[in-house]
Amino acid sequence: MMDIELYSSDEMKLVNDVINESIDCGIKIIERVSHHVIDSGGKRIRPAVMLAAYKSLNGKDVKEAVPLAASIELIHTGTLIHDDINDRSAVRRGMPTAHTKFGTSAALLTGDFLFVKAFELLSEYDKEVRDIITQACLSVAVGEIIQSQNITNIHLSEKDYLEIIEQKTASPISASSRAGGVMAGGQAAHHDILEKYGLNLGIGFQIMDDVLDVVGAHKETGKPLGNDLSEGKMTILSIHALNNTNNSKYKFLKSVILNNQNPMEDILEAIDIMKNVGSIDYARDLSVSYGEKARAALEELPRSEMIDKLMLMANFAVDRNH
Amino acid sequence: MMDIELYSSDEMKLVNDVINESIDCGIKIIERVSHHVIDSGGKRIRPAVMLAAYKSLNGKDVKEAVPLAASIELIHTGTLIHDDINDRSAVRRGMPTAHTKFGTSAALLTGDFLFVKAFELLSEYDKEVRDIITQACLSVAVGEIIQSQNITNIHLSEKDYLEIIEQKTASPISASSRAGGVMAGGQAAHHDILEKYGLNLGIGFQIMDDVLDVVGAHKETGKPLGNDLSEGKMTILSIHALNNTNNSKYKFLKSVILNNQNPMEDILEAIDIMKNVGSIDYARDLSVSYGEKARAALEELPRSEMIDKLMLMANFAVDRNH
């Protein structure tokens, strides 16, 4: 797990403690739904980036940043629960999704509860910090809605795809990084660097997620192979493949994306087509290039142990198997 | 409409302007879903109570309270959209519900968007005000989830019912009233009075809503008659009726509550049973008693034109036909 491999597990434990305090509200169903998702081994990349960003600008007491790191993870968890309802996903992280296990109503309302708990934690911070996180939440909602409007849109461009993943995935990571820096204090220029770092890491991270959807082993990603294809969700891989196939393969890919229920052999054939036209390599290279941009942004900050950690996180984001 | 009958339409227009600014984000689907619900003739009781509470304690510039009033209505709107998804309600205010018209995904995400927009507006206020509204949002989420857990629970007690409606409906009205007072300044004791007023008004309002579910004309409430019964949602009426019927009528009521699809003649027969055992009169009387408590709370404040308006609002909440 990210928090053990790349970030101090003691400090991540503090974040988990705050998350658990927020969840443990005495209402059993909220606790069960929340723990089901929270305890299922998320990578905690947003809090990890936030705490490392805070320390990279010599933040004095990491405990100051911990509730905000918990807040951003609670928002992420609420978003995941709502996304799975929208996508009708049955499995995440190798387990049944919240709405599959507990019903749509309990899942939807627990998502709402987690958002409010996150804003309760956020309310303790200065307006500048609050605004950074709030704007990221708006971006996520807008990104998710634009994505859902483009399900099965085989004409979606790479540019539009990048805008969607910037909003839905990169903006909260970018906000985590910037907010961590702002809490630490120091120069505004340094906060801008951290924001740029988080943005590029986030874009690379999501592209890698989309790659793992078609190359990851089910056991490691915890999702069925070709899940995005099954759901008609357009990714850099399907966009690249559609742009680089001849008539018959194009038609086949299109039919897989448009169909609601595809037999696994069709999914595997579609993945083979992507592989053969170089879509997977293309996406991996693109992901890596964003990881490089993230690291390049950090070059402008004085080198330190914590900057090295942020560099490692950028590497992990774009080069991982789960 | 409440805002025209009972509250200055000029000031409510300012609230509507802020709401519209928040909605008009350039993303067509968000704008369409939001306007569909916002423009469908809600009573705006939360902003009306907030602005009147602000003025009742001699708040100097109502424009100070307007964005917060818009915020509370945005939260209410997001909650309505999510509730209708949970309840699988097809009709509200005489129109198709958001998820029926635009699909679950667009509705769910627009609900999320409206929550975040509300918190964006809220972020401009002092921590005391932010905390009042945030705690009310938590109560709403908890109340809704407990309610959803008790769908078709024919053993729900009146006490539990009152706790649920206090959380889901009365707490945001109570918070609106208190926050209006806090923004105006003055004595803490006066803020407590306004909170008590809002709480009792809110409980009475929800009981009256539940009465209207079985006696309201479809044209006026905009909902199908006996909607709560159809959805298996326990209300003061079904609880009272179950406690006051003999064996065969009890069994019939129970079957209507437990069944998913009831023919309209069974719904009408169930309503007749409620009428005959006095459940409707009982609920009306209870609602009126909460309206009286709301007004009694205000007796402790110096009488003024604005206190009279708050009194009228309490009357309206518990004595209306839509």
Interface residues (C-beta under 8 A of the other chain):
Chain A: C25 I27 I29 I30 T79 H82 I85 N86 T104 S105 A106 L108 L109 T110 D112 F113 F115 V116 K117 F119 E120 S123 K127 R130 D131 T134 Q135 C137 L138 A141 V142 E144 I145 I146 S148 Q149
Chain B: C25 I27 I29 I30 T79 H82 I85 N86 T104 S105 A106 L108 L109 T110 D112 F113 F115 V116 K117 F119 E120 S123 K127 R130 D131 T134 Q135 C137 L138 A141 V142 E144 I145 I146 S148 Q149
